[in-house]
Amino acid sequence: MSNEPGNAYLATRLDMLASRLLAFDELATVLAQDVPTIVARINQAYAHGDDRLDDSGLGAGRFLGRRMFSDFQMMLRPFHANDYRFLKQAMRWFELVNIKVLIRGKFNAVPESALLEQLSEMGSFADVPLRRLVETDDPLEMLRMLEQTPYGAIVRQARRVYEEQGHELFSLDSAIDRNFFIQLSHRALFLKRKDQALLKPVLGGLMDRFNLLWLLRFRFSYGLSAAKSYYLLSANGLKLDSARLMQLARLDSPQAVVAQLPDKLRQVAGETRSVFELEQLMEFYSLSAAERGLYQSESLLVRCFSYLMLREAEARYLNAIVKGKNLGFDDELIRLAVGGAG
């Protein structure tokens, strides 16, 4: 971004949007509230004109997604060239989530109506014809259609891994994540050096989170060899580089992996030995880096990228809380679904 008047406008807008975000330590408070109170909080932060969430909280996920993409669209406007392409690539994560839902749903014969309920409305960010894909009868035909979209390279490589790994659906999911992060890391190389340096803790923390969790799943949930597990991981993170990831992949238990983590990540893991608990801790590790990026970085691009991460997590947490309460789930179960809040 050049030094234009629009930069000051975006910085001011970001400050305003950031002030609405739910802080981590507020999750326990929200969890203790009833649905109308939570809905009132959501509407106070994000309602726009007649676009409000009903007091019942039904449709919270779609409302939060709709308002989120509207704000993202505003944020993207002042950027251009490589900055724009990096943030546009980052926003493709949300459509890839839709694509993974489609793939799993089609291979598991989920009814079309149920599948449509699980998909986010991307608005002007949509690059794939969701309804046409939902209506395909053959999952492999759907993959072929996806290969004709802007996600073609990611889907082709994911399909190749799927075929090589014995038609396991987890391999499709992981390959999509892997190739997304490789492309995002590649886009980051074209940013200005200052932005690259300031982005590294945020993007690197995110990479550490996904690489560690996929490594643990590949080795100990899916029983893949060390070599296959390492091959399926993504680009280097902040604390976990290629050499460290290869070393960790050779270990024979989650406990051994945790014991050999770099000091910072070992402190994050604490005494946990559960892959599920570690997944939650690593998410907060990466979101903490995003918080610092949003509130402390001198780079508008880094602040916007950090905001994307935090806003997505907030939407996911709030939707899980409202949905869980509407379904009558125990607060402890909902608490686990949002990362052990409180």
C-alpha positions as CSV (number, residue, x, y, z in Angstrom):
1,M,0.0,0.0,0.0
2,S,1.2,3.5,-0.7
3,N,0.9,6.3,1.7
4,E,-2.5,7.5,0.6
5,P,-5.4,9.1,2.6
6,G,-7.2,5.8,2.3
7,N,-4.6,4.3,4.6
8,A,-5.7,6.5,7.5
9,Y,-9.3,5.7,6.8
10,L,-8.6,1.9,6.8
11,A,-6.6,2.3,10.0
12,T,-9.5,4.1,11.7
13,R,-12.0,1.4,10.4
14,L,-9.7,-1.4,11.7
15,D,-9.5,0.3,15.1
16,M,-13.3,0.4,15.2
17,L,-13.7,-3.2,14.0
18,A,-11.1,-4.4,16.4
19,S,-12.9,-2.8,19.4
20,R,-15.9,-5.0,18.7
21,L,-14.0,-8.3,18.8
22,L,-14.6,-10.8,21.6
23,A,-11.5,-11.1,23.7
24,F,-10.4,-14.6,24.8
25,D,-11.1,-14.0,28.4
26,E,-14.7,-13.0,27.5
27,L,-15.6,-16.4,26.3
28,A,-16.5,-17.8,29.7
29,T,-18.8,-14.8,30.4
30,V,-20.6,-15.3,27.0
31,L,-20.9,-19.0,27.7
32,A,-22.8,-18.3,31.0
33,Q,-25.3,-16.0,29.2
34,D,-28.6,-17.1,27.6
35,V,-29.3,-16.9,23.9
36,P,-31.2,-13.6,23.7
37,T,-28.3,-11.9,25.7
38,I,-25.7,-13.3,23.3
39,V,-27.8,-12.3,20.3
40,A,-28.1,-8.8,21.7
41,R,-24.3,-8.6,21.9
42,I,-23.9,-9.9,18.4
43,N,-26.4,-7.4,17.0
44,Q,-24.8,-4.5,18.9
45,A,-21.4,-5.3,17.3
46,Y,-22.5,-6.3,13.8
47,A,-26.1,-5.6,12.9
48,H,-26.4,-3.3,9.9
49,G,-29.7,-1.7,9.0
50,D,-32.3,-4.4,8.7
51,D,-29.7,-7.1,8.7
52,R,-30.1,-8.3,12.3
53,L,-30.0,-11.7,14.0
54,D,-33.3,-12.9,15.4
55,D,-33.5,-13.2,19.2
56,S,-33.8,-17.0,18.8
57,G,-30.2,-17.1,17.4
58,L,-31.2,-19.4,14.6
59,G,-29.0,-18.7,11.6
60,A,-26.2,-17.2,13.7
61,G,-23.6,-18.8,11.5
62,R,-24.9,-17.4,8.3
63,F,-25.5,-13.9,9.9
64,L,-22.0,-13.8,11.3
65,G,-20.5,-15.0,8.0
66,R,-22.5,-12.5,6.0
67,R,-21.4,-9.5,8.2
68,M,-17.8,-10.8,8.3
69,F,-17.5,-10.9,4.5
70,S,-19.0,-7.5,4.2
71,D,-16.3,-6.1,6.5
72,F,-13.6,-8.0,4.7
73,Q,-14.7,-6.5,1.4
74,M,-14.4,-3.0,2.8
75,M,-10.9,-3.9,4.1
76,L,-9.6,-5.2,0.8
77,R,-10.5,-2.1,-1.3
78,P,-7.5,0.1,-0.4
79,F,-4.9,-2.6,-1.2
80,H,-3.4,-3.3,-4.6
81,A,-0.8,-5.4,-6.4
82,N,1.0,-7.9,-4.2
83,D,-0.6,-6.7,-1.0
84,Y,-4.1,-7.3,-2.6
85,R,-3.1,-10.7,-3.9
86,F,-1.8,-11.9,-0.5
87,L,-5.0,-10.8,1.3
88,K,-7.2,-12.2,-1.4
89,Q,-5.4,-15.5,-1.1
90,A,-5.9,-15.4,2.7
91,M,-9.6,-14.9,2.2
92,R,-9.8,-18.0,0.0
93,W,-9.4,-20.0,3.2
94,F,-13.1,-19.5,3.8
95,E,-14.2,-20.9,0.5
96,L,-11.8,-23.8,0.9
97,V,-13.7,-24.6,4.1
98,N,-16.8,-24.8,2.0
99,I,-15.1,-27.0,-0.5
100,K,-14.0,-29.4,2.2
101,V,-17.5,-29.5,3.6
102,L,-18.7,-30.3,0.0
103,I,-16.2,-33.0,-0.5
104,R,-16.9,-34.8,2.8
105,G,-20.6,-34.4,2.3
106,K,-20.6,-35.8,-1.2
107,F,-18.4,-38.8,-0.3
108,N,-20.6,-39.5,2.7
109,A,-23.9,-39.1,0.8
110,V,-25.1,-36.2,3.0
111,P,-28.5,-35.0,1.6
112,E,-28.4,-31.8,-0.4
113,S,-30.5,-29.8,2.0
114,A,-28.3,-30.7,4.9
115,L,-25.2,-29.9,2.9
116,L,-26.4,-26.5,1.9
117,E,-27.1,-25.7,5.6
118,Q,-23.4,-26.3,6.4
119,L,-22.0,-24.0,3.7
120,S,-21.1,-20.3,4.3
121,E,-22.5,-17.6,2.0
122,M,-19.4,-16.0,0.5
123,G,-21.2,-13.2,-1.4
124,S,-18.9,-11.4,-3.8
125,F,-16.0,-13.5,-2.6
126,A,-17.5,-16.7,-4.0
127,D,-15.4,-18.2,-6.9
128,V,-17.1,-21.6,-7.0
129,P,-20.7,-22.5,-8.1
130,L,-21.8,-24.0,-4.8
131,R,-25.3,-25.0,-5.8
132,R,-24.2,-26.7,-9.0
133,L,-21.6,-28.6,-7.0
134,V,-24.1,-29.6,-4.4
135,E,-26.4,-30.9,-7.1
136,T,-23.8,-33.2,-8.7
137,D,-24.5,-36.9,-8.2
138,D,-20.9,-38.2,-8.4
139,P,-18.3,-37.0,-5.9
140,L,-15.5,-37.5,-8.5
141,E,-17.5,-35.4,-11.0
142,M,-17.7,-32.7,-8.4
143,L,-13.9,-32.8,-8.0
144,R,-13.5,-32.5,-11.8
145,M,-15.7,-29.5,-11.7
146,L,-13.7,-28.0,-8.9
147,E,-10.5,-28.4,-11.0
148,Q,-12.0,-25.9,-13.4
149,T,-12.2,-23.2,-10.7
150,P,-9.5,-20.8,-9.3
151,Y,-8.9,-23.7,-6.8
152,G,-8.0,-26.1,-9.6
153,A,-4.3,-26.5,-8.7
154,I,-5.1,-27.1,-5.0
155,V,-7.9,-29.6,-5.8
156,R,-5.8,-31.5,-8.4
157,Q,-2.9,-32.0,-6.0
158,A,-5.4,-33.0,-3.2
159,R,-7.0,-35.5,-5.5
160,R,-3.6,-37.0,-6.4
161,V,-2.7,-37.4,-2.7
162,Y,-6.2,-38.9,-2.1
163,E,-5.5,-41.5,-4.7
164,E,-2.0,-42.2,-3.5
165,Q,-3.1,-42.6,0.1
166,G,-5.7,-45.3,-0.5
167,H,-8.8,-43.0,-0.9
168,E,-8.8,-41.7,2.6
169,L,-10.8,-38.6,3.0
170,F,-8.5,-37.1,5.7
171,S,-5.8,-37.0,2.9
172,L,-8.0,-34.7,0.8
173,D,-8.6,-32.4,3.8
174,S,-4.9,-32.2,4.7
175,A,-3.7,-31.8,1.1
176,I,-6.1,-28.9,0.6
177,D,-4.7,-27.2,3.8
178,R,-1.1,-28.0,2.8
179,N,-1.4,-26.5,-0.7
180,F,-3.3,-23.5,0.6
181,F,-0.6,-22.6,3.0
182,I,2.1,-23.2,0.5
183,Q,0.4,-20.8,-1.9
184,L,-0.1,-18.2,0.9
185,S,3.5,-18.5,2.0
186,H,4.5,-18.0,-1.7
187,R,2.4,-14.9,-1.9
188,A,4.1,-13.5,1.2
189,L,7.5,-13.6,-0.5
190,F,6.3,-10.8,-2.9
191,L,5.4,-8.4,-0.1
192,K,7.6,-5.5,1.0
193,R,10.5,-6.7,3.3
194,K,9.1,-4.7,6.2
195,D,5.7,-6.3,5.8
196,Q,7.3,-9.8,5.5
197,A,9.2,-9.3,8.7
198,L,6.2,-8.1,10.6
199,L,4.0,-10.8,9.2
200,K,6.3,-13.7,10.1
201,P,5.2,-14.1,13.8
202,V,1.5,-14.2,12.7
203,L,1.7,-16.4,9.6
204,G,4.5,-18.5,11.2
205,G,2.4,-19.1,14.3
206,L,-0.5,-20.2,12.1
207,M,1.8,-22.6,10.2
208,D,3.2,-24.0,13.4
209,R,-0.3,-24.7,14.6
210,F,-1.4,-26.6,11.5
211,N,1.9,-28.5,10.9
212,L,2.0,-29.8,14.5
213,L,-1.6,-30.9,14.5
214,W,-1.5,-32.6,11.1
215,L,1.8,-34.3,12.2
216,L,0.1,-35.7,15.3
217,R,-2.9,-36.8,13.3
218,F,-1.0,-38.4,10.5
219,R,1.4,-40.3,12.8
220,F,-0.9,-41.3,15.7
221,S,-4.5,-41.1,14.5
222,Y,-4.1,-42.3,11.0
223,G,-0.9,-44.4,11.5
224,L,1.1,-43.1,8.6
225,S,4.8,-43.6,8.4
226,A,7.2,-40.8,9.4
227,A,8.2,-40.2,5.7
228,K,4.6,-39.9,4.5
229,S,3.6,-37.7,7.5
230,Y,6.5,-35.3,6.8
231,Y,5.7,-35.2,3.1
232,L,2.1,-34.1,3.8
233,L,3.1,-31.2,5.9
234,S,3.2,-27.6,4.7
235,A,5.8,-24.9,4.5
236,N,8.0,-23.8,7.4
237,G,6.5,-22.1,10.4
238,L,7.9,-19.8,13.0
239,K,9.3,-22.4,15.5
240,L,8.9,-25.6,13.4
241,D,11.2,-25.6,10.4
242,S,11.7,-28.6,8.0
243,A,14.5,-30.2,10.0
244,R,12.5,-30.0,13.2
245,L,9.4,-31.4,11.6
246,M,11.3,-34.3,10.2
247,Q,12.8,-35.0,13.6
248,L,9.3,-34.9,15.3
249,A,7.8,-37.2,12.6
250,R,10.3,-40.0,13.5
251,L,9.1,-40.1,17.1
252,D,6.8,-42.9,18.3
253,S,4.3,-41.2,20.6
254,P,2.5,-37.9,21.1
255,Q,4.3,-37.6,24.5
256,A,7.7,-37.9,22.8
257,V,6.7,-35.2,20.2
258,V,5.6,-32.8,22.9
259,A,8.8,-33.4,24.9
260,Q,10.9,-32.5,21.8
261,L,9.1,-29.3,20.9
262,P,11.0,-26.0,20.9
263,D,10.9,-24.3,24.3
264,K,8.1,-21.9,23.5
265,L,5.7,-24.5,22.1
266,R,6.6,-26.9,24.9
267,Q,5.5,-24.2,27.3
268,V,2.2,-23.8,25.4
269,A,1.6,-27.6,25.6
270,G,2.3,-27.7,29.3
271,E,1.4,-31.0,30.8
272,T,-1.2,-31.9,28.1
273,R,-0.7,-35.2,26.3
274,S,-4.0,-35.3,24.5
275,V,-4.0,-34.4,20.8
276,F,-7.4,-32.7,21.2
277,E,-6.2,-30.5,24.1
278,L,-3.0,-29.7,22.2
279,E,-5.1,-28.6,19.2
280,Q,-7.0,-26.2,21.4
281,L,-3.8,-24.8,23.0
282,M,-2.2,-24.4,19.6
283,E,-5.2,-22.5,18.3
284,F,-4.9,-20.0,21.2
285,Y,-1.2,-19.8,20.6
286,S,-1.7,-18.7,16.9
287,L,-4.6,-16.4,17.8
288,S,-2.5,-14.7,20.5
289,A,0.1,-14.0,17.8
290,A,-2.8,-12.6,15.7
291,E,-3.9,-10.4,18.6
292,R,-0.4,-8.9,18.8
293,G,-0.4,-8.4,15.1
294,L,-3.7,-6.6,15.1
295,Y,-3.1,-4.3,18.1
296,Q,0.6,-3.7,17.9
297,S,1.9,-4.0,14.3
298,E,3.0,-1.0,12.4
299,S,1.9,-2.7,9.1
300,L,-1.7,-2.2,7.9
301,L,-1.4,-5.4,5.9
302,V,-0.4,-7.4,9.0
303,R,-3.2,-5.8,11.0
304,C,-5.7,-6.8,8.3
305,F,-4.4,-10.4,8.1
306,S,-4.5,-10.7,11.9
307,Y,-8.1,-9.3,11.9
308,L,-9.1,-12.0,9.4
309,M,-7.9,-14.7,11.7
310,L,-9.5,-13.3,14.8
311,R,-12.8,-12.5,13.2
312,E,-13.1,-16.0,11.8
313,A,-12.4,-17.5,15.2
314,E,-14.9,-15.2,16.9
315,A,-17.6,-16.1,14.3
316,R,-16.9,-19.8,14.9
317,Y,-17.0,-19.6,18.7
318,L,-20.2,-17.5,18.8
319,N,-22.0,-19.8,16.4
320,A,-20.9,-22.8,18.4
321,I,-22.2,-21.3,21.6
322,V,-25.5,-20.2,20.2
323,K,-26.1,-23.4,18.3
324,G,-25.1,-25.5,21.4
325,K,-27.5,-23.6,23.6
326,N,-30.3,-23.9,21.2
327,L,-29.8,-27.6,21.0
328,G,-29.8,-27.9,24.8
329,F,-26.2,-29.0,25.1
330,D,-24.5,-28.9,28.5
331,D,-22.3,-25.8,29.0
332,E,-19.3,-28.0,29.6
333,L,-19.7,-29.6,26.2
334,I,-20.1,-26.2,24.6
335,R,-17.0,-25.0,26.5
336,L,-14.9,-27.8,25.0
337,A,-16.2,-27.0,21.5
338,V,-14.8,-23.4,21.8
339,G,-11.4,-24.4,23.1
340,G,-12.0,-24.8,26.7
341,A,-13.1,-21.2,27.4
342,G,-12.6,-20.2,31.0
